[in-house]
Amino acid sequence: LSVLQSRMHRALVEYFRQRGLYSQAGLAKFQAASHENAQKILAVQGELSKTIQHITAFLHSLTDGSSTEDDN
């Protein structure tokens, strides 16, 4: 019984070590995806900011009669 307990203990220690490594790998994967998504969000925000500036310039040109710098 003592030998069986010892084997079971070693097996559980190894299982939890492997499980920890697996969890760390999963966490690293999610962190990498999160970082990638954050970069994409920043890029979209930059493009939206430029678009809003173009729209604002266009609307101002309608109210003051001037033309916009580019006709995009």
C-alpha positions in Angstrom: 0.0 0.0 0.0 2.9 2.3 0.8 4.5 1.7 -2.6 1.2 2.4 -4.3 0.8 5.6 -2.4 4.3 6.7 -3.4 3.7 6.0 -7.1 0.3 7.7 -6.9 2.0 10.8 -5.3 4.7 10.9 -8.0 2.1 10.6 -10.7 0.0 13.4 -9.3 3.0 15.6 -8.9 3.9 15.1 -12.5 0.3 15.6 -13.6 0.0 18.9 -11.8 3.4 20.0 -13.2 2.2 19.2 -16.7 -1.1 20.8 -16.1 0.6 24.0 -14.9 2.7 24.1 -18.1 -0.3 23.6 -20.2 -2.1 26.4 -18.4 0.9 28.7 -18.8 1.0 28.0 -22.5 -2.8 28.8 -22.8 -2.3 32.0 -20.9 0.6 33.0 -23.1 -1.6 32.4 -26.2 -4.4 34.6 -24.9 -2.0 37.3 -23.9 -0.5 37.3 -27.4 -4.0 37.5 -29.0 -4.9 40.3 -26.6 -1.8 42.3 -27.6 -2.6 41.8 -31.3 -6.2 42.9 -30.8 -5.0 46.0 -28.9 -2.7 46.9 -31.8 -5.6 46.4 -34.3 -7.9 48.6 -32.2 -5.2 51.4 -32.1 -4.9 51.2 -35.9 -8.7 51.4 -36.3 -8.9 54.4 -33.9 -6.2 56.2 -35.9 -8.1 55.6 -39.1 -11.4 56.7 -37.6 -9.8 59.9 -36.3 -8.5 60.7 -39.7 -11.9 60.0 -41.2 -13.6 62.3 -38.6 -11.2 65.1 -39.4 -12.0 64.8 -43.2 -15.7 64.8 -42.4 -15.3 67.8 -40.1 -13.3 69.7 -42.8 -16.0 68.8 -45.4 -18.8 70.0 -43.2 -17.0 73.3 -42.4 -16.4 73.8 -46.1 -20.2 73.6 -46.6 -20.9 76.2 -44.0 -18.2 78.7 -45.0 -18.2 78.2 -48.7 -14.5 77.2 -49.0 -13.3 74.1 -50.7 -11.7 71.2 -49.0 -8.0 70.4 -49.6 -8.7 67.1 -51.3 -11.9 65.9 -52.9 -11.8 62.4 -51.3 
